[in-house]
């Protein structure tokens, strides 16, 4: 784990609004269905250099409130490629610049990212956690089929 400062960057993808209670109670949750739709409708249009991100943003309050999730890529040509498809609503989002704590995990997906999120939750709920989340933009960066990083926005 490390902390880094990142510039803002733009992603393009599909979005859903949800909360942690719904994700735990629903069969598979909205996030799982979002990624299924992304892989069915967006992924075939990507190239080998496209980066994949799961972006968590537009927080209502904190981890207990609603938030938006984007299954996304950094490929700016995506919107143009899908402009004529009325069934695919590609959103553009700017991930906030700032300071982030980075967590890294490896293994088969989605289990590796699920286990990494458990580490993130444990870290931030610890009474001795040295950082304060700011709920601007948090994101998963899928480095490969077996490697993921989770970036959590923190106060400067």
N, C-alpha and C positions, 0 to 999 in steps of 0.2 A: 504494500500500500504506500502511496505517495500523494503529495499535493502538488498541483500544477496550476498555472494560470493559462487560460485558453482565450483566443480571440473568438468572436462570434462566427458562426458559419450557418449556411442555409441547407435545409433538407427538404425533400419532396416525398410525399407518400400519402397513405390512407390514415384516417384519424377516427378515434372513438372516444367518448366521454364515459368514465367509469369511476369506481372507488374501490378501496381495498375490501370492504365488506362484501360488495357484489362479486368481486373476483374470487373470494373464498367460498361464498355460498352457491354461486352458479356452477353448473356443470361445464368446466372448461373456461368460464368467464368470457368477457368481451374481448380481452386481450388475445386469448388463444384464437378466437374466431377472426380477429383483425389480422393476425399473422397468416392464417390460412388464406384469407382473401388476398393479402399481399403476395404470397407465393403463387397463387393461382393467376392473378391478374397483372401484377407489376413485375415480379422477378423475371418472367420471360423476356421483358424488354430491356433488361440491364446488360451491361457488358462486364467483362472480367475485372475491370478496374473500379467498378462501382462499389462503394462502401455501404454497408447496411447498419442502420441505427434504429433503436427503439427509444423514442424520445418521450419523456414524461414532463408535462408543462401545463400552464394555465391552471395552477392549483387554486382551488377554492379557498383553502386555508393552510392546512398542513397534511400530514399523512392520513388523517381521519376524514378529510373532505374529498369532494369530487376533483378529478383532474383529467386532462386529455392525454391520450397516448397516440403517437404516430409510429407506424411501421414504415420506415423511410430509407431513403438513399440520398447520397450527395450528388447524384447524376442530374444536372440541370436540364438535360434534354428530355427528361421523363415527361414533363408536362406537355411539351410539344408532341411527343410520340403518341400520347393518349388523348389529345385535345378533342378528337372527333368521337371518342367513345363516351356517350352520355351516361353509361352505367358506372364509370369509374371517376370518382371525384377526387382528383389529386390535389392535396393541400401543400402549400409552401409554408415553412416555419423557420424562423431565425432562432437558433440555439444561442442563449445569452452568453456573452463574454463574462469571464470571471474566474474565481478560484474554485477548484474542484478537488475532491478526494477521489483517487482512482483505486478501484478494487479489480483484481485480475483472477480469472478462473479458466480452467481447461477441462475438457471432457466432452462426452456426447451431449448434444443439445436435444431437448431443452433442459435436461437435468442439470447441466453445468451452470446455466444461468439461474435456475431455481435455487440451487445450492449457494450460488454467489449472493443472490438477494437475501438469503437467510443470514449470511455473514454481514451484509450491509445493515440489516435491521438490528442484529445483535450489537454491532459497533455503535450505532447511533442511539440505541436505548440504554447503553451502559452509562451509569451515573458519572463515570470518569471520562466520558468522551470529550476530547479537547476542542471539538468543532461544533458549530451551530449551522444546521441546514437553513437555506434561505428560500427554497421552493420556487425557483425561477425555472430552470431547465435542468433536469437530470437525464442521463441517457446511457443506454447500452450501446457499445460499439462491438460489432461482430467482426473480429479480425480474421477469422477463418471458420470452417465448419466445426472446429473443436476448441476455439479460443474466443473468449469474450472479456470485455472490460466494462465496468460500470463506473460512471462519472457522476458524483453527487455534488451539487453546488453548495458551497459553504460561504459563510461570512468572511470578509477579508481580515 
